[in-house]
Amino acid sequence: MSIYEYKLKKADGAETDLSPYRGHALLIVNTASKCGFTPQLGELEALYQKYRDQGFFVLAFPCNQFRDQDPEAIGTIEAFCRKNYGVTFPIFDKVEVNGEDACPLFRFLTKEKGFEGFDMKHPLGKKLDGILSADDPHYAENDSIKWNFTKFLIDRSGRVVERFEPTADMGRIDRDVKLLLTHGRGHTDF
């Protein structure tokens, strides 16, 4: 199945798919409004503004699966993102990214790009590792989404080219987006 065929809901509840984004580079991210990584919304907006005229979109999917960090209704979440972080990129309806009720799009994304670990130099890297290890000492052995703000970079043909954990440096993400837009491939393709 093509990434563009997965059925999704917009924040207003209207059903859609990703076909309007065919031919664009995408950064798909599961977000939360009460997380230590929530300030990344501002960084994601800056990235979107920087590259949107080159055919780049950030697509946000709020998720409440990680320590109840996005419990509000989607309208409240969307208003929070727009008011507090100036978000103008598309925000979709809340999804689950893991488990039986996981959104099929996120099942596809994790199948295409697995978990490769957190950046332990990031201030929250060791904390996340500790939290997840306490719940499951073998958490790193599967490809599930581990936390809010996991990001997937998609090329213009719909191929998943990179996965970034929430601890990934935004400068690295910026460089990979730029490479994808200018050369048509991510850093792992060189």
C-alpha positions as CSV (number, residue, x, y, z in Angstrom):
1,M,0.0,0.0,0.0
2,S,1.3,3.5,-0.8
3,I,1.8,6.0,2.0
4,Y,-0.7,8.2,0.1
5,E,-3.6,5.7,0.5
6,Y,-3.8,5.5,4.3
7,K,-7.2,6.8,5.6
8,L,-6.8,9.5,8.2
9,K,-8.9,12.2,9.9
10,K,-8.1,15.9,9.9
11,A,-8.4,17.9,13.1
12,D,-12.0,18.9,12.0
13,G,-13.0,15.2,11.7
14,A,-13.1,15.1,7.9
15,E,-11.7,11.8,6.5
16,T,-8.8,12.2,4.1
17,D,-5.6,10.5,3.0
18,L,-2.2,11.8,2.2
19,S,-2.7,12.0,-1.6
20,P,-2.7,15.9,-1.5
21,Y,0.9,15.6,-0.4
22,R,2.1,13.4,-3.3
23,G,5.2,14.9,-4.8
24,H,6.2,16.7,-1.6
25,A,8.7,15.9,1.1
26,L,7.1,15.3,4.4
27,L,8.1,15.1,8.1
28,I,5.4,13.1,9.9
29,V,5.5,13.5,13.7
30,N,3.5,12.2,16.7
31,T,3.0,15.2,19.0
32,A,1.9,16.0,22.5
33,S,1.1,19.3,24.2
34,K,2.2,18.4,27.7
35,C,5.6,16.8,27.1
36,G,9.1,17.8,27.7
37,F,9.6,17.9,24.0
38,T,6.6,20.1,23.3
39,P,8.8,23.1,22.5
40,Q,9.9,21.2,19.4
41,L,6.6,22.4,17.9
42,G,8.2,25.8,17.5
43,E,11.3,24.3,15.9
44,L,9.1,22.2,13.6
45,E,7.2,25.4,12.6
46,A,10.5,27.1,11.8
47,L,11.6,24.1,9.7
48,Y,8.3,24.2,7.9
49,Q,8.5,28.0,7.2
50,K,12.1,27.6,6.0
51,Y,11.4,24.8,3.4
52,R,7.6,25.0,2.6
53,D,8.2,26.9,-0.6
54,Q,10.4,24.0,-1.8
55,G,7.5,21.5,-1.4
56,F,8.0,20.5,2.3
57,F,5.3,19.8,4.9
58,V,5.3,18.9,8.5
59,L,2.3,16.8,9.4
60,A,1.4,16.5,13.1
61,F,-0.5,13.7,14.7
62,P,-1.3,14.3,18.3
63,C,-1.1,11.2,20.5
64,N,-1.9,10.5,24.1
65,Q,-0.2,7.1,24.5
66,F,2.9,8.3,26.4
67,R,2.1,9.1,30.0
68,D,-1.2,10.9,29.2
69,Q,0.6,13.9,27.8
70,D,-2.1,14.9,25.3
71,P,-5.4,14.2,27.0
72,E,-7.4,17.2,25.6
73,A,-9.9,17.1,22.7
74,I,-8.4,17.7,19.3
75,G,-9.8,21.2,19.1
76,T,-8.1,22.2,22.3
77,I,-4.9,20.7,21.2
78,E,-4.9,22.4,17.8
79,A,-5.7,25.8,19.4
80,F,-2.8,25.3,21.9
81,C,-0.3,24.5,19.2
82,R,-1.4,27.5,17.1
83,K,-1.6,30.0,20.0
84,N,1.6,29.0,21.9
85,Y,3.9,27.9,19.1
86,G,2.5,29.7,16.0
87,V,2.0,26.3,14.3
88,T,0.6,26.7,10.7
89,F,1.5,23.2,9.4
90,P,-1.3,20.6,9.2
91,I,-2.5,19.0,12.4
92,F,-4.5,15.8,12.1
93,D,-6.9,14.1,14.6
94,K,-5.5,12.3,17.5
95,V,-4.1,8.8,16.8
96,E,-2.6,5.9,18.6
97,V,0.9,5.0,17.3
98,N,1.4,1.6,19.0
99,G,-0.6,-1.4,19.9
100,E,-3.8,-3.0,18.6
101,D,-5.4,0.3,17.8
102,A,-2.4,1.9,16.2
103,C,-3.0,4.1,13.1
104,P,-2.1,2.0,10.1
105,L,0.1,4.8,8.8
106,F,2.3,4.6,11.9
107,R,2.4,0.8,11.6
108,F,3.7,1.3,8.1
109,L,6.3,3.9,9.2
110,T,7.7,1.8,12.0
111,K,7.9,-1.2,9.7
112,E,9.9,0.9,7.2
113,K,12.3,2.5,9.7
114,G,13.0,0.9,13.0
115,F,14.2,2.2,16.4
116,E,18.0,2.8,16.4
117,G,18.2,4.3,19.9
118,F,18.1,7.7,21.6
119,D,20.8,10.3,21.5
120,M,22.3,9.9,25.0
121,K,24.0,13.3,24.7
122,H,20.5,15.0,24.6
123,P,19.5,16.2,28.1
124,L,16.4,13.9,28.1
125,G,18.1,10.9,26.4
126,K,19.1,9.1,29.6
127,K,15.9,10.0,31.4
128,L,13.8,8.5,28.5
129,D,16.0,5.4,28.6
130,G,15.4,5.0,32.3
131,I,11.7,5.5,32.1
132,L,11.3,3.0,29.3
133,S,13.7,0.5,30.8
134,A,11.8,0.5,34.1
135,D,8.6,-0.5,32.2
136,D,10.3,-2.9,29.8
137,P,14.0,-3.8,30.1
138,H,13.9,-4.9,26.4
139,Y,12.1,-1.9,25.0
140,A,14.9,-1.1,22.5
141,E,14.5,-4.5,20.8
142,N,11.4,-3.6,18.9
143,D,10.6,-0.9,16.4
144,S,7.6,0.7,18.1
145,I,7.3,4.4,18.7
146,K,9.0,5.0,22.0
147,W,7.8,8.5,22.9
148,N,6.2,11.7,21.6
149,F,7.9,13.6,18.8
150,T,9.2,10.7,16.9
151,K,9.7,11.9,13.3
152,F,9.7,10.2,9.9
153,L,11.2,11.9,6.8
154,I,9.4,10.9,3.6
155,D,10.7,11.7,0.1
156,R,8.7,13.1,-2.8
157,S,7.9,9.6,-4.0
158,G,6.4,8.5,-0.6
159,R,9.4,6.5,0.5
160,V,10.4,6.6,4.2
161,V,14.1,7.7,4.2
162,E,14.8,8.5,7.9
163,R,13.5,8.1,11.4
164,F,14.4,10.6,14.1
165,E,13.8,9.9,17.7
166,P,12.6,12.8,19.9
167,T,16.2,13.3,21.1
168,A,17.6,13.8,17.6
169,D,19.3,17.2,17.1
170,M,17.0,19.5,15.1
171,G,20.1,20.8,13.2
172,R,20.6,17.2,11.9
173,I,16.9,17.1,10.9
174,D,17.3,20.4,9.1
175,R,20.4,19.1,7.2
176,D,18.5,15.9,6.1
177,V,15.5,17.8,5.0
178,K,17.7,20.2,2.9
179,L,19.6,17.2,1.4
180,L,16.3,15.6,0.5
181,L,15.0,18.7,-1.1
182,T,18.2,19.6,-3.0
183,H,19.4,16.1,-3.9
184,G,16.3,14.0,-3.7
185,R,17.7,11.7,-1.0
186,G,18.5,11.6,2.6
187,H,21.9,11.3,4.2
188,T,21.6,7.5,4.4
189,D,21.3,7.2,0.6
190,F,24.9,8.6,0.0
